[in-house]
Structure formats: structure tokens, C-alpha cells
Amino acid sequence: MSSKKIKEYINSNRRDFSNKPFNKEMAHDDPIKQYERWFEEALESKILDPYAACLSTVDFEGRPSSRILYIRDISKNGFIFYTNFNSKKGNDLNKNKYGSLNVFWPDLERQIRIQGVIEKVNNSTSDKYFNARPRSSQIGAWASNQSENLHNRAELEAKIEFFKKKFKNIEVPRPPHWGGYCLVPFLMEFWQGRPSRLHDRIVYKKESNKWIKSRLSP
Ligand SMILES: Cc1cc2nc3c(=O)[nH]c(=O)nc-3n(C[C@H](O)[C@H](O)[C@H](O)COP(=O)(O)O)c2cc1C
């Protein structure tokens, strides 16, 4: 499709949001609990991949970079995801521990923005998750130098074969370069679409270890 056609399409499609209110009184005092409430509604609405989120990190020169990943656990501290520590995001986090997650559930007309400090989870948490993964994913974690150049697909497949043989008949150990990070939030915003772009935005900011709720202009 040409850019002109794309532009025509985009500009002729305007949908209004429905009229489901969200306000400070309805919002739980703890934003993680509020996330859990909305997550449950996302499940009830059969949203595809409700645990997918866009993670943004920033490199040492202040250049942001975003990618989708899966939030694999939620603790009272924050949001846990698993990845390769030597990836682009891992390198960014070595230099700059700040990051953000963005969850968009279009069917519910909802967005959740989360800003925080990202730290590695402890080894036993990473081990537990890694050990529960399918064997093919475990082998993949060894074979893929995530975010590094590959000459072709065959190079990756050869590495998969190499590690399949290496770990034949034994449990695949967690690679030292693979594990979990936890984004510990200091700000969370819950956005609910409303008609005429007059959306509801409730933001929580952590101040002196307490969450303070306020409403933002749409
Ligand atoms: C639906 C979906 C789920 C993904 N889940 C993960 C994940 O849990 N962990 C991960 O490292 N990459 C995941 N990815 C791949 C990332 O988007 C990205 O390509 C990869 O992490 C490398 O990013 P980086 O080069 O910025 O480090 C997922 C991609 C999609 C589209």
C-alpha cells in the first residue's frame, strides 16, 4: 500500500471511545492492585497476550529504544520480565537503570504506563523460571546472542544443533547471560478512553514510600 493510501486510510478512520468512567474513588490505593483488577478484566475480555508490554530503555547517550516483551510475574515490588542480559536492552540497563513499560488493551480502551528502576531478580528466581520453560526455549537462550548480528538463519540453526548435542540427556542449565529483571515502579498511570478525547487519567506517584493518587488532564 502506498504512503498516500495509508495516509488516506488513517485520516478517514476516527473512532470515538465509549463512556466507561474511571476516577480516583474507583482506583485502588495500591497501583499494583489496580493493575491486577484491570488485568482480570483483560482476561475476562479475552484480550490476546494481556501480559505483553512495550519496554523502553535509554542508552548511555540518552537515546530511547522500545520493544514488546512479556511481563512474566508481578510481585509486590514490581513487574518481572525475562531476557538476555547481553541484549540491547540489557546493555542499556547496565548504563541506565531507568525504564518504562506500556500496556495497551485496545478492546478495553485502556493504557497503563509504568515508570521505574529496573534491577536484576535474584538467581533463584531466574533459575525457577528458566527451569519451567520448554526445553526448546532453554536451548534457544543458549544459542541466540540476542541483538547481535547473524549472517543468516542457518548460523542460528547450527548453534541450536550444537547446544542440543551439548545438553543431550541432561537438564539444560540457565545461561549466565539470561534471566529476569524487575521494574520497580515509582509512577503508574491508568488511562481509560472516554468520548471526545476527554479521557480519564489517574496517576500514582510514590512519595516518601507512599503512593499518592491524582488526576491528569487528558
Ligand atoms: C509478543 C512478543 C513477546 C516478546 N517477549 C519477549 C520476552 O519476554 N523477552 C525478550 O527478551 N524478548 C521478547 N520479545 C522480543 C523483543 O521484542 C525484542 O525483539 C528482543 O527482546 C530484543 O530486543 P533488544 O534488541 O532491544 O534487546 C517479544 C516480542 C514480541 C512481539
The ligand as a MOL file (V3000), in Angstrom:
LIG
                    3D

  0  0  0     0  0            999 V3000
M  V30 BEGIN CTAB
M  V30 COUNTS 31 33 0 0 0
M  V30 BEGIN ATOM
M  V30 1 C 4.6980 -10.6160 21.5980 0
M  V30 2 C 6.1790 -10.5170 21.8490 0
M  V30 3 C 6.7000 -11.0200 23.0360 0
M  V30 4 C 8.0630 -10.9300 23.2930 0
M  V30 5 N 8.5370 -11.3690 24.5020 0
M  V30 6 C 9.8520 -11.2060 24.7850 0
M  V30 7 C 10.3560 -11.5400 26.0800 0
M  V30 8 O 9.6090 -11.9360 27.0010 0
M  V30 9 N 11.6860 -11.3870 26.2940 0
M  V30 10 C 12.5390 -10.9260 25.3220 0
M  V30 11 O 13.7450 -10.8230 25.5830 0
M  V30 12 N 12.0910 -10.5830 24.1020 0
M  V30 13 C 10.7680 -10.7100 23.8100 0
M  V30 14 N 10.2990 -10.3450 22.5780 0
M  V30 15 C 11.2650 -9.8640 21.5480 0
M  V30 16 C 11.6020 -8.3740 21.7910 0
M  V30 17 O 10.5790 -7.5630 21.2580 0
M  V30 18 C 12.9430 -7.9610 21.1770 0
M  V30 19 O 12.9800 -8.3060 19.8040 0
M  V30 20 C 14.1370 -8.6320 21.8590 0
M  V30 21 O 13.9730 -8.6930 23.2660 0
M  V30 22 C 15.4190 -7.8950 21.5400 0
M  V30 23 O 15.3060 -6.5560 21.9770 0
M  V30 24 P 16.5820 -5.6160 22.1920 0
M  V30 25 O 17.4690 -5.8460 20.9950 0
M  V30 26 O 16.0410 -4.2330 22.2490 0
M  V30 27 O 17.2400 -6.0350 23.4770 0
M  V30 28 C 8.9400 -10.4000 22.3060 0
M  V30 29 C 8.3900 -9.8780 21.1170 0
M  V30 30 C 7.0380 -9.9260 20.9060 0
M  V30 31 C 6.4870 -9.3100 19.6370 0
M  V30 END ATOM
M  V30 BEGIN BOND
M  V30 1 1 1 2
M  V30 2 1 2 3
M  V30 3 2 2 30
M  V30 4 2 3 4
M  V30 5 1 4 5
M  V30 6 1 4 28
M  V30 7 2 5 6
M  V30 8 1 6 7
M  V30 9 1 6 13
M  V30 10 2 7 8
M  V30 11 1 7 9
M  V30 12 1 9 10
M  V30 13 2 10 11
M  V30 14 1 10 12
M  V30 15 2 12 13
M  V30 16 1 13 14
M  V30 17 1 14 15
M  V30 18 1 14 28
M  V30 19 1 15 16
M  V30 20 1 16 17
M  V30 21 1 16 18
M  V30 22 1 18 19
M  V30 23 1 18 20
M  V30 24 1 20 21
M  V30 25 1 20 22
M  V30 26 1 22 23
M  V30 27 1 23 24
M  V30 28 2 24 25
M  V30 29 1 24 26
M  V30 30 1 24 27
M  V30 31 2 28 29
M  V30 32 1 29 30
M  V30 33 1 30 31
M  V30 END BOND
M  V30 END CTAB
M  END
